[in-house]
């Protein structure tokens, strides 16, 4: 007997929650307990009174699984609203990465040139290294990092996705 | 505002919320609360013998009265012992509030004596939970916990209270928690959904109502509305294990329970129906059998208060998110307002009668041994005319009780359905008796599962609860043995109950009356003696050792592949079927 894997599609979920102790464990733990995937997760409070947080989760699964994830999130007591940005229409998603590259000579100049093309900023430098700050959708950052790999990539830090519906509403 | 200690605030809130009884066990981290409960004029504390017993007593109390069950235990082992019952209440949607003591706030995280991360441990087995770090928060949390436990889809809520929060003081004021910022269950169905449902029911040629525990949870009015709707539409009714009693088993419209050990007519009617109206049930794997063969030609309406139950395992055509009682009342009103008459379902009923004629619940007659099904039938017959509440443990005896004891009213059948917790039934019976002092409360148990919380014999004696503990003793973990016979060529690995106690002497040691029934000729008199003897009575009813529970849908099979008797059993099973639960 073999175990089949289901087909997956990527969805970005935006969840507003009461900013209380344990809320992140409650959300993340629900994903683990029910066997759902978390590809990326960000959280920060978003109101002036610090009462509400927004959690952005990138997950993947079959359409029925995504629908279950939405319903399971929605029934948690501190969850105010769950939006599937991927299903909801046009939306913006961004993440930020810090990318450290070490090298001299031609490699160093090439790294600088590519950073310019990607509109990455230099936030730290020595004569033999740069730390770039780059913002954008996940695939842009993936591409930038893979290019830097040939030019002396040392380390990477990424924030994970934040997302928002386009337009007025 | 009066300044009160956390412990005083907690107990005052319990009084204000109408709590009459608390099931609990004291310990270091709840001593301040126990001091407030000392000789308390309004709240009765029931001292259990193990915290798991307290949770199941609270469940039995809740399920039989409709009121939330309340549990009070200490930190660490007190809390971890309660976890099985908390999970059981979550799976079966039982309103329960569990108050756990915790080490003082400055000790949390230091591996202090009897410290456990109770909110962490119970986060995913409770509907919600709280760690209360200030007495000023306590009143709000307690009121909110009861609100959450009892509304929407009911469930267990845990309140973890550090010891210093019980001692420290704060101003006390009764809070209002009805307008919660994020928790707002949808009780009333949209009118368009009700109208659509009515049209589907009116057009159906082969409709069936498939009802569950949600109808019981919605209160007696929901059962009344269900009965009226069935009368108006003329459709047949089946129900899950948890839903027994919402519709009277004595009605001609009743097909019996469905699912793995359901009746032939219920499962075939589900398979051949053109419309399933699911009310307060959740298409559990024990109900559906093989999913791709589940009721292939039907439209499906699913009425449930929990949106996550909809389209979880079976895709439905019309989801109706609502309280079962509210939706059923709306359906009755809308059916009448639309002027619908019951359709002519005589052809459908003729087919159902054909399936009924199979008589799938028949069982062989007693020989020198009592057939366990016969013991349940005798118990049913002997209790007619009395207000009976039946609880069960988990296993063969549970299924036989579901099949052969028939319920006409809700809240009279208490069993662990979702989690399948051995050790549930006996404490649940004590809890049910606390809430229904005048009822005849009988726990139908097996020799194996009754031992999982047998220590509560002491609790029943201490509080003079006249529960009857009716053990079908076959000296096996019967359901495990049955599966081993069906699936593993009768290799009975560890399913024999070796070294059983003498149950009658054990009962007597605790001050109970103990009765042994050894053969068919003693059955009727033994059951009568059990009912007529005042106080708690244990019956060790020796039954046929190797009886199997039929009918049965084998693991991974379709509703139409029911086994009716042992001659159809092969003794082996494919790996795919073995891997299913």
Contacts between the chains, C-beta under 8 A, distances in Angstrom:
chain1	res1	chain2	res2	distance
A	1	B	575	4.1
A	1	B	576	5.9
A	1	B	579	6.4
A	17	B	182	7.7
A	18	B	181	6.6
A	18	B	182	6.1
A	21	B	131	7.0
A	22	B	119	6.2
A	22	B	123	7.1
A	22	B	131	7.5
A	25	B	120	7.1
A	25	B	123	6.5
A	26	B	123	5.9
A	29	B	123	5.8
A	29	B	124	5.7
A	30	B	124	6.9
A	33	B	124	4.7
A	64	B	311	6.6
A	64	B	315	7.7
A	67	B	311	6.3
A	68	B	308	6.6
A	68	B	311	7.6
A	68	B	312	6.0
A	71	B	307	4.7
A	71	B	308	3.7
A	71	B	310	7.3
A	71	B	312	7.9
A	72	B	308	5.0
A	74	B	307	6.4
A	74	B	308	7.5
A	75	B	153	7.8
A	75	B	306	6.3
A	75	B	307	6.8
A	75	B	308	5.4
A	77	B	127	7.3
A	77	B	128	4.4
A	77	B	148	6.1
A	77	B	180	8.0
A	77	B	182	6.7
A	77	B	183	4.8
A	78	B	182	5.8
A	79	B	182	6.0
A	80	B	181	6.9
A	80	B	182	4.4
